[in-house]
Amino acid sequence: MNAEKFWSGWLKVIMILIVVAGSFLAIVSQFSGFTILNSKIDRIFFGNEIPGEHVESLERWLTGVTGAVMLGWGFSMLYIINHPFKQRERWAWRSVFYPVLVWYVIDSGISAYYGVLFNVVINTVLFLQVIAPLLFLRNIFFEQIKTTA
C-alpha cells in the first residue's frame, strides 16, 4: 500500500470517528443516565455543590449542540477527503488543515484557561491524528513542477 492511500484512509477513519462521536454526544447525552462528561465538568466548575435545578438541562443542551457541530464538521471534512482531496486539489488540503489548526488552538486555549484539561488532552490526541497525515501528504499536494533549463 502506498503512503498516499494509507494517510488518506487514516483521515477517512478519523473523520468517521468524529461523526460517530458527534452523533453519540448529540443523541446519547440527552438521556439523563449519561453523566460521564457532565460529572467531570461539574467538578471543575462547581466542586461538590451543583447550583440550581436547571444545570442538568443546560449541560445536556451544551453537549447536544457540541455533538451536532462535531457531526456536521466531521461530515464536511469526510466529503472533502472523499472527493476533491482524492483529486489532489490544493484547496482541499488547505480546507482540512487550516480549520483543524484554528479549532485546536482556540478550543484548547479556552479549555486550558478554564482548567478543563481533559478536553485539552482529547483535543491534542485528535489534532495529532489529523495533522500528521496532512503533513505527510503535503508534498503530494504542493510538489513543485520541475522544469529543465
Buried (B, 14 or more C-beta within 10 A) or exposed (E): EEEBEEBBEBBBEBBEEBBEBBBBBBBBBEEEEBEEBBEEBBEBEEEEEBEEEEBBEEBBEBBBEBBBEBBEBBBBBBEBBEEBBEEBBEEBBBBBBEBBBEBBEEBBEEBEEEEBEEBBEBBEEBBEBBBBBBEBBEEEBEEEEEEEE
